């Protein structure tokens, strides 16, 4: 891999006195970096792999208050998330949408329970509500969900939540950091913390992927926003610190749309492990999940356990007349939730709150843990506000409540390129050129022009960056994505000036990666 431009940039950044260095290029880190740059601080965002490689590209694709948390009585968390949901939909309308959900109900007690509960959900959303919840009769439920199990069906309860493309929103946030004058680097690993004579943190040591030398970067504030890897940074600061993250694995399966045949999503409120299960239409496919499995090992590429796959298939099969099998799975993906636990009592992950926690160590390391995608903006605001109250930065007001992200466009044309927002006309114009509108795989919508524009504008370094996160090819159909990999590699090599050896290595690496996303029979 040709990393010379990246290494050169990292060395150049070593001569800058930063106000804020944010470690971790997921939703939390990108949100904090966006907030910091928007407040006028000189900010650098560092990510060890690609932006969103871990948890932030592997969500259920929902912006939601959390019906489950309402049932648990965590009203404060639900109110906060519902308010944040409304702000995201306003600030990134090209990447978000209003999704209708139907809860199929099979007892009259459930009709009462969910109708009343979701009315309260509407009330908490207030003026940011996406639509009124209501009970619908059996006939209307079957019109909306033609493949739902009919036996004993009493009807359904409709409610509304937000849907989005997680990794597309993330790259829009990263580009928003750049728009505001900040800087961001992917494939840059932080290898150590720099402390002054008073043992206060004053910077980090980092190395670019493929490089052997460390670069020292100076900063007034260092923020640890590394998600499930947060404890690694905390131990760099204080080697004897107790574990603060209790990771939980969530698995999702992707199917063809024929298993749902509806624009409405299903929310199944009763599963064997006490969680809810969703089946959601997404880019012409169906995403079903999720699980909640405590894990001890942490990886950038977590693998679904066989029992997790079986659980989703079994639960979905209990409610769908067309029962999915392993052979029907187009993609299986796993993500790790960075749940903030009590270091002295890491209890069952279902009982750990999804609220975020912000700490500042005696040496000044700022750590933001927990939370979820929907509340990324609030987590960032709270982090910077706490830093200012601690006197580490001068006080400046947070402007992000009404600050739009890169690519913002309220115009939502019918074609799927609306996800690129204000950049879509450029891609459409490129597609007018000979050969540029060619579809790279018959089962996936992506074109030559789209890949070229991504290479030119979205900080891609590896083939995986394009196929997994800038497009969603890997998540929509893992096998199909591997078949289009060689042609995408050709386009990348041409656009980025990479040689045949790079192409061979990247194609081989990507095909091996897809094995983690294919459901073995």
C-alpha positions in Angstrom: 0.0 0.0 0.0 1.3 3.4 -1.0 1.2 5.4 2.3 3.7 8.1 1.5 1.1 11.0 1.3 -0.4 9.9 4.6 3.0 9.7 6.3 3.9 13.1 5.0 0.7 14.6 6.3 1.2 13.1 9.8 4.7 14.5 10.0 3.4 17.9 9.0 0.7 17.9 11.7 3.5 17.4 14.2 4.5 21.0 13.8 1.0 22.3 14.8 -0.1 23.2 18.3 -3.6 21.7 18.4 -6.3 22.7 20.8 -8.1 19.4 20.7 -7.0 15.9 19.5 -9.8 13.4 19.3 -8.8 9.7 19.2 -11.4 7.5 17.6 -13.1 8.1 14.2 -16.5 6.6 15.0 -19.8 8.5 15.7 -18.6 9.7 19.1 -15.2 10.9 18.0 -16.4 12.5 14.7 -19.2 14.2 16.6 -16.8 15.6 19.2 -14.4 16.8 16.5 -17.3 18.5 14.6 -18.4 20.3 17.8 -14.9 21.4 18.7 -14.2 22.8 15.2 -17.6 24.4 15.1 -16.7 26.2 18.4 -13.5 27.5 16.8 -10.9 25.2 18.3 -8.0 23.9 16.2 -9.0 20.2 16.1 -7.4 16.9 14.8 -9.4 13.7 14.5 -7.3 10.4 14.4 -8.7 7.0 13.6 -6.6 3.8 13.7 -8.4 2.2 10.8 -11.0 3.8 8.5 -13.7 6.1 9.8 -16.5 3.9 11.2 -14.7 0.6 10.7 -16.0 -0.6 14.0 -19.3 -0.2 15.8 -20.5 3.0 13.9 -21.0 1.2 10.6 -22.7 -1.8 12.1 -25.8 -0.4 13.7 -29.5 -1.4 13.2 -29.7 1.8 11.0 -32.2 3.4 13.4 -32.3 6.9 14.9 -34.6 6.2 17.8 -35.5 7.0 21.4 -35.5 3.4 22.4 -38.9 1.8 23.0 -37.0 -0.8 25.1 -35.6 1.8 27.4 -39.0 3.3 27.9 -40.2 -0.1 29.1 -37.3 -0.1 31.5 -38.4 3.2 32.9 -35.4 5.2 31.7 -37.5 8.2 30.6 -34.7 10.7 30.7 -32.6 8.7 28.2 -35.6 8.3 25.9 -36.5 12.0 26.0 -32.9 13.0 25.2 -32.7 10.5 22.3 -36.0 11.6 20.9 -35.0 15.2 20.9 -31.6 14.3 19.3 -33.4 12.2 16.7 -35.4 15.2 15.6 -32.3 17.3 15.3 -30.4 14.8 13.2 -33.3 14.5 10.8 -33.3 18.2 10.4 -29.6 18.6 10.0 -29.0 15.7 7.7 -32.3 15.1 5.8 -30.5 13.6 2.8 -29.3 10.7 4.9 -32.3 10.2 7.2 -35.9 9.3 6.8 -39.1 8.8 8.8 -39.7 5.0 9.1 -43.1 3.5 10.0 -43.0 0.5 12.3 -45.8 -2.0 13.0 -45.8 -4.1 16.2 -48.0 -7.2 15.5 -50.1 -8.0 18.6 -51.5 -11.4 19.4 -53.3 -10.7 22.7 -55.7 -7.9 23.7 -53.5 -7.2 26.7 -50.7 -6.4 24.3 -53.0 -4.2 22.3 -53.6 -2.1 25.4 -50.0 -2.2 26.6 -48.3 -1.1 23.4 -50.9 1.4 22.4 -50.7 3.2 25.7 -46.9 2.9 25.9 -46.4 4.3 22.4 -48.7 7.2 23.1 -46.4 8.1 25.9 -43.5 7.7 23.4 -45.2 10.3 21.2 -45.7 12.6 24.1 -42.0 12.5 25.0 -41.1 13.4 21.5 -43.2 16.5 21.6 -43.0 18.8 18.6 -40.2 16.6 17.2 -42.6 13.7 16.8 -42.4 11.9 13.5 -46.0 10.7 13.4 -48.9 9.6 15.6 -48.9 6.1 17.0 -52.2 4.2 16.8 -53.8 0.8 16.8 -54.8 -0.8 13.5 -57.1 -3.7 13.0 -56.1 -7.1 11.7 -57.1 -6.4 8.1 -55.1 -3.2 8.0 -52.1 -4.9 9.7 -52.1 -7.6 7.0 -52.2 -4.9 4.2 -49.1 -3.3 5.7 -47.4 -6.6 6.6 -48.6 -9.2 4.2 -46.2 -11.9 5.3 -46.8 -11.6 9.1 -48.1 -14.7 10.9 -51.9 -14.5 10.9 -52.8 -17.1 13.7 -54.3 -15.3 16.7 -53.3 -11.9 15.2 -55.4 -9.1 16.8 -54.0 -6.2 14.9 -51.0 -4.0 15.0 -49.7 -0.9 16.7 -48.1 1.7 14.4 -45.4 4.1 15.5 -42.6 6.1 13.8 -38.9 6.4 14.3 -35.9 7.6 12.3 -33.8 5.6 9.8 -30.4 6.4 8.4 -27.3 5.2 6.7 -24.8 5.1 9.6 -21.4 5.2 7.7 -22.6 7.7 5.2 -23.6 10.1 8.0 -20.3 9.4 9.6 -18.2 10.4 6.5 -20.5 13.5 6.2 -19.5 14.4 9.8 -15.8 13.9 9.1 -16.1 16.1 6.0 -18.0 18.7 8.1 -14.9 18.8 10.4 -12.8 19.6 7.4 -15.3 22.2 6.2 -15.0 24.0 9.5 -11.2 24.1 9.3 -10.4 21.0 11.3 -8.3 18.0 10.2 -8.8 14.3 10.1 -6.7 11.2 9.4 -7.7 7.6 9.0 -5.2 4.8 9.4 -3.3 6.6 12.1 -2.8 4.8 15.3 -2.1 6.5 18.6 0.7 4.6 20.3 1.2 6.7 23.4 0.3 9.8 25.4 2.7 12.6 25.9 3.0 14.2 29.4 4.8 17.3 30.6 6.9 17.8 33.7 3.7 18.1 35.8 2.5 14.7 34.5 -0.3 16.4 32.6 -1.2 15.1 29.1 0.0 17.5 26.4 -0.3 15.4 23.3 0.0 12.0 21.7 2.4 9.8 19.8 1.0 8.4 16.5 2.1 6.4 13.6 0.5 6.1 10.1 -0.4 2.6 9.0 2.6 1.1 7.2 5.0 3.5 8.8 7.7 2.7 11.3 8.3 6.0 12.9 6.2 7.8 15.6 5.2 11.4 15.3 4.6 13.5 18.4 1.5 15.7 18.2 1.0 18.5 20.7 -2.5 19.4 22.0 -4.1 21.3 24.9 -6.8 18.6 25.2 -6.8 14.9 24.3 -10.2 13.1 24.0 -10.5 9.4 24.2 -13.5 8.5 22.0 -12.4 5.0 21.0 -15.5 3.1 21.9 -14.8 -0.5 22.9 -11.1 0.3 22.8 -11.4 3.1 25.5 -9.8 1.0 28.2 -6.6 0.7 26.1 -6.2 4.5 26.1 -7.0 4.7 29.8 -4.3 2.2 30.5 -1.8 4.3 28.5 -2.6 7.1 31.0 -2.9 4.9 34.2 -1.7 1.3 33.7 -3.6 0.1 36.8 -6.9 1.6 35.9 -9.9 -0.8 36.2 -11.9 -1.9 33.2 -14.7 0.6 32.3 -16.2 -0.9 29.1 -18.4 -3.9 29.1 -18.8 -4.8 25.4 -21.9 -6.4 24.1 -22.1 -7.9 20.6 -25.1 -7.2 18.4 -25.6 -9.2 15.2 -27.8 -8.4 12.2 -28.8 -10.5 9.2 -29.6 -9.0 5.8 -32.2 -10.7 3.5 -33.8 -10.0 0.1 -36.9 -7.8 0.3 -39.1 -10.7 -0.6 -39.1 -11.7 3.1 -40.9 -8.5 4.1 -42.6 -7.2 1.0 -43.5 -4.0 2.8 -42.3 -0.4 3.3 -43.2 -0.8 6.9 -40.8 -2.2 9.4 -41.6 -4.8 12.0 -40.8 -4.5 15.7 -41.1 -7.7 17.6 -41.2 -6.8 21.3 -40.8 -10.2 22.8 -37.7 -12.3 22.2 -36.2 -15.2 24.2 -33.4 -12.9 25.6 -35.6 -10.0 26.5 -34.6 -7.8 23.6 -36.7 -6.5 20.8 -36.1 -7.7 17.2 -36.5 -5.5 14.2 -37.0 -6.3 10.5 -36.4 -3.1 8.6 -36.5 -2.3 4.9 -33.2 -0.7 3.9 -31.9 0.1 0.4 -34.1 -2.6 -1.1 -33.1 -5.3 1.4 -34.3 -6.3 4.9 -32.1 -5.9 8.0 -33.1 -8.1 10.9 -31.6 -8.0 14.4 -30.3 -7.6 16.9 -28.7 -9.8 19.6 -27.1 -8.9 22.9 -24.2 -11.2 23.7 -21.6 -10.2 26.4 -18.1 -10.7 25.0 -14.6 -10.5 26.5 -12.5 -10.3 23.3 -12.5 -7.0 21.4 -11.8 -6.8 17.6 -12.3 -4.4 14.7 -13.8 -7.4 12.9 -16.1 -9.2 15.4 -17.6 -12.4 14.1 -21.2 -13.5 14.6 -21.7 -16.6 16.8 -23.6 -19.5 15.3 -26.2 -19.3 18.1 -26.7 -15.6 17.4 -27.5 -16.3 13.7 -29.8 -19.2 14.8 -31.6 -16.9 17.3 -32.4 -14.3 14.7 -33.6 -16.9 12.1 -35.7 -18.6 14.7 -37.3 -15.4 16.0 -38.0 -14.1 12.6 -39.4 -17.4 11.5 -41.9 -17.3 14.4 -43.5 -14.2 12.9 -43.0 -14.4 9.2 -44.9 -16.8 6.9 -41.9 -17.0 4.6 -39.3 -18.4 7.1 -35.8 -17.3 6.3 -32.9 -19.9 6.4 -29.2 -19.6 6.4 -29.2 -19.9 2.6 -31.2 -16.7 2.4 -28.7 -14.6 4.3 -27.0 -12.0 2.0 -24.9 -10.6 4.8 -24.3 -11.2 8.5 -22.6 -8.5 10.4 -21.6 -8.1 14.0 -20.9 -4.9 16.0 -19.7 -4.3 19.5 -21.6 -1.9 21.8 -19.3 0.1 24.0 -21.4 0.0 27.1 -20.2 2.1 30.0 -20.2 -0.2 33.0 -19.5 0.1 36.7 -15.8 -1.0 37.0 -16.7 -2.7 40.3 -19.9 -4.4 39.1 -19.9 -5.2 35.3 -23.4 -6.6 35.3 -25.5 -8.1 32.5 -25.3 -5.8 29.5 -29.1 -5.6 29.1 -29.2 -3.8 32.5 -26.4 -1.4 31.7 -27.7 2.0 30.8 -27.1 3.4 27.3 -26.4 6.8 28.8 -23.0 8.2 28.1 -20.3 8.9 30.7 -17.6 11.5 30.5 -14.5 11.4 32.8 -11.3 13.5 33.1 -8.4 11.7 34.6 -5.9 13.5 37.0 -3.5 13.8 34.0 -6.2 15.4 31.9 -7.3 12.6 29.6 -10.9 13.2 28.6 -12.8 9.9 28.0 -16.3 9.7 26.6 -18.0 6.3 26.9 -21.3 4.6 26.2 -24.2 6.3 24.4 -25.5 5.4 21.0 -25.6 6.8 17.5 -28.8 8.8 18.1 -27.2 10.8 20.8 -23.8 11.4 19.3 -24.4 15.2 19.0 -25.4 15.5 22.7 -22.5 13.4 23.8 -20.2 15.8 21.9 -21.8 18.9 23.4 -21.6 17.4 26.9 -17.9 16.5 26.4 -16.8 19.9 25.3 -18.9 21.6 28.0 -17.3 19.4 30.7 -13.8 20.2 29.3 -14.6 23.9 29.5 -15.9 23.7 33.1 -12.7 21.9 34.0 -10.8 24.9 32.7 -9.0 23.0 30.0 -10.4 25.2 27.2 -12.0 28.6 27.2 -15.7 28.7 27.2 -17.5 28.9 23.9 -21.1 28.2 23.1 -22.1 25.0 21.2 -23.6 25.7 17.8 -24.4 22.2 16.6 -28.1 22.0 17.5 -29.0 23.6 14.2 -25.8 23.1 12.3 -26.2 21.1 9.1 -23.7 18.5 8.0 -21.7 18.3 4.8 -23.9 17.6 1.8 -27.0 19.0 3.4 -29.9 19.1 1.0 -33.6 19.3 1.8 -34.3 18.3 -1.7 -34.9 14.5 -1.9 -35.2 13.4 -5.5 -36.6 10.0 -6.3 -33.3 8.4 -7.4 -31.1 6.8 -4.8 -28.3 9.4 -5.3 -30.1 11.6 -2.8 -27.8 10.1 -0.1 -25.1 12.3 -1.5 -27.2 15.4 -0.9 -25.8 18.6 -2.5 -23.0 16.5 -4.2 -25.5 14.3 -6.1 -25.7 16.7 -9.2 -22.0 16.3 -9.7 -22.2 12.5 -9.7 -25.2 12.7 -12.1 -23.2 14.9 -14.4 -20.3 12.4 -14.3 -22.7 9.6 -15.2 -23.4 11.4 -18.5 -19.9 10.7 -19.7 -19.3 7.6 -21.7 -19.0 4.4 -19.6 -19.5 6.2 -16.3 -23.1 5.1 -15.7 -22.1 1.4 -15.9 -23.5 -0.6 -13.0 -20.7 -2.6 -11.4 -22.8 -5.6 -10.4 -26.4 -6.4 -11.5 -27.5 -7.0 -7.9 -26.0 -3.8 -6.5 -26.8 -0.2 -7.7 -23.3 1.3 -7.7 -21.8 2.9 -10.9 -18.3 3.7 -12.1 -19.0 7.4 -11.7 -20.0 7.0 -8.1 -16.8 5.1 -7.2 -14.7 7.8 -9.0 -16.4 10.6 -7.1 -15.9 8.7 -3.8 -12.2 8.3 -4.6 -11.8 11.9 -5.3 -13.7 13.3 -2.3 -14.0 10.8 0.6 -10.5 10.0 2.0 -10.5 6.3 0.9 -7.2 4.4 1.2 -8.3 0.7 1.1 -10.7 -1.2 -1.2 -12.7 -2.1 1.9 -13.3 1.6 2.6 -15.2 1.9 -0.6 -17.1 -1.4 -0.6 -18.0 -1.5 3.1 -18.6 2.1 4.2 -18.6 4.7 1.4 -21.0 2.4 -0.5 -22.8 -0.3 1.5 -22.1 -3.1 -1.0 -20.6 -5.4 1.6 -23.6 -5.0 4.0 -26.2 -5.4 1.2 -24.8 -8.5 -0.4 -21.3 -9.8 0.7 -20.9 -12.2 -2.2 -21.9 -9.7 -4.8 -19.6 -7.1 -3.4 -16.6 -9.5 -3.8 -17.5 -10.0 -7.4 -17.4 -6.3 -8.1 -14.2 -5.8 -6.0 -11.7 -6.2 -9.0 -13.3 -3.5 -11.0 -13.6 -1.2 -8.0 -9.9 -1.8 -7.3 -9.1 -0.8 -11.0 -11.0 2.5 -10.5 -9.3 3.2 -7.2 -5.8 2.5 -8.6 -6.4 4.8 -11.5 -7.8 7.6 -9.4 -5.3 7.3 -6.6 -2.2 6.4 -8.6 -1.7 2.9 -7.2 0.0 0.0 -8.9 -0.9 -3.6 -9.8 0.7 -5.0 -6.7 -1.7 -2.8 -4.6 -4.7 -4.1 -6.6 -3.7 -7.7 -6.1 -3.1 -7.4 -2.4 -6.3 -5.4 -1.8 -8.6 -7.7 -3.8 -7.1 -10.7 -1.9 -7.6 -8.9 1.5 -11.1 -7.9 0.7 -12.2 -11.4 -0.5 -10.9 -12.8 2.8 -12.7 -10.1 4.7 -16.1 -11.0 3.1 -15.8 -14.5 4.6 -16.8 -12.9 8.0 -20.0 -11.6 6.4 -21.2 -14.8 4.7 -23.5 -17.1 6.6 -22.0 -20.6 6.4 -24.5 -23.4 6.0 
